[in-house]
């Protein structure tokens, strides 16, 4: 029988953040039973504090009560800030455990220390309340302050207590947590946690070990400490979900629910103090056996890396999660210059959902299920939810960063935002506008996005043994600015792609089936005297799909059916001297082949092809004035030529 680790790692991380530079290792079994008693200490009350008891003054009394509990110094090197009462309370637990470790105390003695620390903290809050009551200063505000403070401490300590009270299981399990944070000045903070549970055959006893360490390479300022605390809070919530334990019929622990991994804390990443962080979670659970009775472990790992480089104005996120036979891998490379654009964000989120749906539906001939199976389909959706959370949060971070950087904001406001508003006004309000047509299905959204440019990739793979089924979705946005001879413009490319295919596993003869969909939307503009004089748009969707069947007679796969489909739409608008000139062109091409006979039969296919093409030119305006006034006509044609040349060079 061994101990199974449970609890809230976010709160455990809060404890680790208050630790000294290095913590030792120990073995700690369950059995949190004994309690110690607290001998209250006297607070030093000054005349100034008696005049009025604010939250700060109440906290000073509480801080004195809690500080008297510290058994050894646990202040990190380089610390020059005053600890809050909650921080002192958490530090009393760690300092007491460290003292026990230095004395080589047994596990039961360490548990006694833990119980005593909890009891003492409760006593410190009770003493503070008594002191205020005796002074006639225990009003509603003071009671509320103490209750809120104690609740925050208890929430941090409860999961830590649960680690010693968890149930016993007959498995060998290991849990790991590593976090490395780098400040802009180059200081590095490393926090590690490791827990291992098992059974010692020689002694016939259970083993339960854990180790924690907190290292700082450099001196942390108070601002850096606050930024670190913010990262720890977000990482801690992720740890909660990753290590969350739930019983099931087949395993003591079910895989972490990826949908609950929240990366929203990235939107408030303090780029003034920090430059990035690396994160690693892992679990190894020995809960199954092979034919010989040997334990087979189930390994789950999560790697995350985030960096923000002010010099290149880029933020980069890399994420990988290995969960049994499923692997989720995604990356986001995003600019730090952008603005809020809720409509475009919703459009991109829908495009991501549509890409995932296309991949699943086209991975199998059966419309009711994909090649991944229902369970893995759900894991894929959960992984995409994490990806979308990161995408939204990094976009918010770019918006916040742009507001801070005045130069970038000025450049953005005078450039893309102005043009984006002009384009939106033409598309939504100008009755002459036809654009790409109402029948065009542009999942990327018409118009210019104000969001930060990015290059994103999401990949899901399921190892089926003989081969690996993979689904890859890519999404990107790139914006460029042009300026020439009184004209300014913005060109933007939006692309999305989805691909499903098989990769080699234990066998080399993998199914060559694949589904590939590429979508591209390009928009170009020209602005003169703050007026939109040219708007070019092009949208194209390409679909390429092949399905194979295995022929046992020749021991290889042969084509069963294939599909190639291309849809294009173009719109070119010129608005000069209030004369509207628009050219619209649409085309559709489809080629499809299907094998007529079964496996091993003659290669006979039925081919179906279709093609359509339409073109329309619209001219709206007072054309008579051009015919009657040659000078006006020459001026119009000269400007039209200049604008057209500008647009051609911008492509």
Secondary structure, 3 states (H helix, E strand, C coil): CEECCCCCHHHHHHHHHCCCCCCCEEECCCCCCCCCCCCCCCCCCCHHHHHCCCHHHHHHHHHHHHHCCCCCCCCCCCCCCCCCHHHHHHHHHHHHHHHHHHCCCCHHHHHHHHHHHHHHHHHHHHHHHHHHHHCCCCCHHHHHHHHHHHHHHHHHHHHHHHCCCCCEECCEEEEEEEEEEEECCCCEEEEEEEEEEEEECCCCEEEEEEEEEEEEECCCCHHHHHHHHHHHHHHHHHHHHHCCCCCCCCCCCCCCCHHHCCCHHHHHCCCCCEEEEEEEEEEEEEEEECCCCCEEEEEEEEEEEEEEECCCCEEEEEEEEEECCEEEEEEEEEECCCCCCHHHHHHHHHHHHHHHHHHHHCCCCCCCCCCCHHHHHHHHHHHHHHHHHHHHHHHHHHHHHHHHCHHHHHHHHHHHHHHHHHHHHHHHHCCCCCCCCCCCCCCCCCCCCCCCCEEEEEEEEEECCCEEEEEEEEEEEEEEEEEECCEEEEEEEEEEEEEEEEEECCCCCCCCCEEEEEEEEEEEEEEECCEEEEEEEEEEEEEEEEEEEEECCCCEEEEEEEEEEEEEEEEEEEEECCEEEEEEEEEEEEEEEEECCCCCCCCCEEEEEEEEEEEEEEEECCCHHHHHCHHHHHHHHHHHHHHHHHHHHHC
